[in-house]
């Protein structure tokens, strides 16, 4: 395979020096050769089976051979971790998940995180804060591991803010803002008024006779009744949907349209 050429300061094309020890192509070939000689991919495959978290799995897959200094530091951390594990002194990894997939999915879709993803993100931040505190506390006995905490951010204030806004299920609390509290209260009052009105409507004998069932259904966020298609004219209102068999139409009774528009 022919060697690529490079340009000198005069603009003339020049072949790379095959004796240049710092030639990037040479270094890349040596790196690939060293990885194959060490069965690096096979070693990673073994380690992946022992990764306790999805974040740890992604970190493993991003590993590459280190220089001597980096290798010695990593070995020191590994030795301290093994010693701690033997004595049952390691931290809990509960809540440690990879936060990037849901964040990236929300970014691509241009929408907010789902409730479950918000809960997972909060648990990840709590786990990060807990592990950072453990690393700092044990830094004297495990200095190589303790050094990791120096670059970890403090999530305490962020978690306080999140817990003020979100409940335990990841839903925004009514108290998150005065406007939201008022709107949800009004929504609940309107929903109650609609349910009461529907009970009065469905209690009428002439309405009971034309219903496919007596449940309140939802179509497009509106409360509707399931009415037999052949009798739909006997329930004045807005038709929002039809069943696949066309035997049932879903009608929002005229009496509750104004309530639904609030």
N, C-alpha and C positions, 0 to 999 in steps of 0.2 A: 504494500500500500504506500503511495507516495506521501511524502511529508508536506504539510501545508506551508506556505510561504508567509513571511512577514515583511513589513515595509520599514526601511530605515528612516532616519530623520530627513534624508534627501528625497524620500519618496520612492527609491528604487526597491524592487522586490528582492528579498534575500531569504534563502532557506534557513530554517532554524539550525543552530549549532548542535550537532549530535552529541558533543562532549559537554554541553552545558548542564550541570547537575541540577540547576533550578528551573530547567525548561518545564513549563506547565504540563505539556503532553507527557513528558517522561514521568513526572511526579504522579499524574493521574494513572498511568499504566502501572506504576509501582504500587499505588494504592489498591487498584483492582486486583493485582497479583497477590498482594499481601492478604486481602480479604478472602480470596479463594484458597490460599494456602492455609489460612486459619479456620477454614470451614465456617466462615462468619455467618452466612445465612442459615446453616444448620444449627449453629449455637443459638441464634435468635429464635428459631422455630421451637427449640426446647424451652427457652425462657418464656416464650409467649404462653405456654401451657400453664405457667405458674403466676401469670400476671393477675393480681386480685381485682383490678379495676380497669374500666375501659380507657381511662386516661393513662394508666400505666402501660396498657397495650399499645397505645399510639406512641408513647415515648420510646418504647422498645423498638418499634418499627422505624423510628427516626434515628436510631443509634448508628454511629459510624466509628471506625477505628480512631483512637485518640493518639495525640503525641505523647511523649514520655511523661511530661509533667501532668497532663490531663489524666493519663492512665494511673499514675501514682495516687493522685487525688481521689479518683473514682474507686481504686482498690482500698484506700483508707476508709472511705465512706462505707463500702461493702463490708469490710471487716468489723466496723463498729455496729452496723446493722445486724450482722450475724450474731455478734455477742449479745446485743440487746434481745434479739429473738430467742436466744437460748435461755435467757433469764426472764423472759416474759415481760420485758420492759418497753416493747415497741408501742407506737401510737395506734389508735383505732383509725381505720380507713373508711369507716362508715360515712356515706355521703359523698365519697370521692368518685365522681363520674366525669366523663369528658364533656365540658360545656360547649365545645365548638359546633358539633353537628346541629343541635337545635337553634343556636344563634345564627349559624350560616343559613339554615333553612328559613328562618324568619326574615333574614336580610334579603334573601333571594325573592321571597314572596312579598316583601314589602309590608309585613304586618307584625303585630306584637306577638310575643311568645304566648303559647297556650298555657293554661293554668298548671298542668303537670310539669311543663318545662320550667316555669317560674319556681315551682317548689323544688325541683332538682337543682336549679341554679342557686337558690338560697341554701340548700343543704351543702352544695359544693363550697360556697363561701364560708359557711360555718365550719366545715371540715378543714378548709385551708387555714382559717384563723386558729383552730384547735391544734393543728399540726405545727404551725409556726410557733405557737406558744410552747408546745412541747419541745421543739428544737432549741429554742432559746433557754428554756429551763434546764435542759440536759447538756448544754454546750460545754460545760466544764469536763464532763465525763466522756462526751463524744464530740470533740471539736470539729472533726471533718463534717459530720452531719449538721452540727450547730451552725457552721458557716453558710449553709443553705438558707437559713432564716434571714440573713442580712439583706437578701434581695426580694423578700416577700412583702407585699403591701399589707397595710393594716385595714381590714375590712369591717372593723367594729362599727364605725359610724354609718357605713353603707348598710350594714345589716340592721341597725336600729331604724334607719329610714325605710328599708324594705318591710320590716315587721310592723311599722306604723301604717303602711299602705295595704299590705296583703294579709289575709287571714291564713290559717293553717292549711287550707286547700288551694292556696295560690290565687284566690279571688280578691278583687279590690274591695276593701272594706267600705261600708257606707260612710264612715267617718273620715275617709281619705280627703274629702273636700266638702265644704258646706253645700256647694251646688249639687254634687253627686248625691249627698244625703237627701236633699230636697226632692230631686228628680226620682230617686228610688222610692221615697215615701209616696209621692204622687202616683207613680206607676203601680205601687201596691194598692193604693186606694182605688184607682181606676179598674184594676184587675178584679178587686172585690166587688165593685159595683156591677161589672160585666157578668160575673158569675151569678150574682143575685138576680139580675135581669133575665139571664138565661133560664134559671130555675123557674121563674114565673112563666116564661114563654113555653117551656117544655111541659109545664103542668097543665096546659090547656088541652082539652080532649081533642080538638080538631088538629092540633099540632102533633100530639102523640101518635095519631093514626097515620101520619105521613113520614115519620122518622124511620130510618134504617136501623139506628140504635140510639140509645139515650145518653151517650157520652158527649162531652165537649171536645171537639177536635181543634187542631191548629193548622192553619194554612197561611204562609207568609207572615207569621206572627199575629194573625187575627184569629179570634175565637169564632168557630163556625159549627153548624149543626149538619149532621149527615141526613139528607132528605132523599126520599125515593124520587128518582128522575121523573116518573110519570105524574108526580104530585108537586113538583117544585113551584108551580104557580101559586100554591096555597101557603107558601112561606115567603112573604115579601122581603126582599133584601138583595145583597150582592153575592153572586156566584163566584167563588174563588177557585174551585177545582172540581174535577169529576173523577170517579173511580175508573179503573182500567176496563171494567165490564160495562161502563156507562149506565149502570143501574142506580148509582148514587151520585148526587151533587152535594157539594159542601157550600152551604149558604150562611152568610153573616146576616142575621136578622136585622131588619131596618131599625128596630128599636135600639140596637147597641152600636150602630155605626158611629154615631157622634161620640159615644164613650170611647170607642177604639181609636178615634182620631185625636184624642187629648194628648 
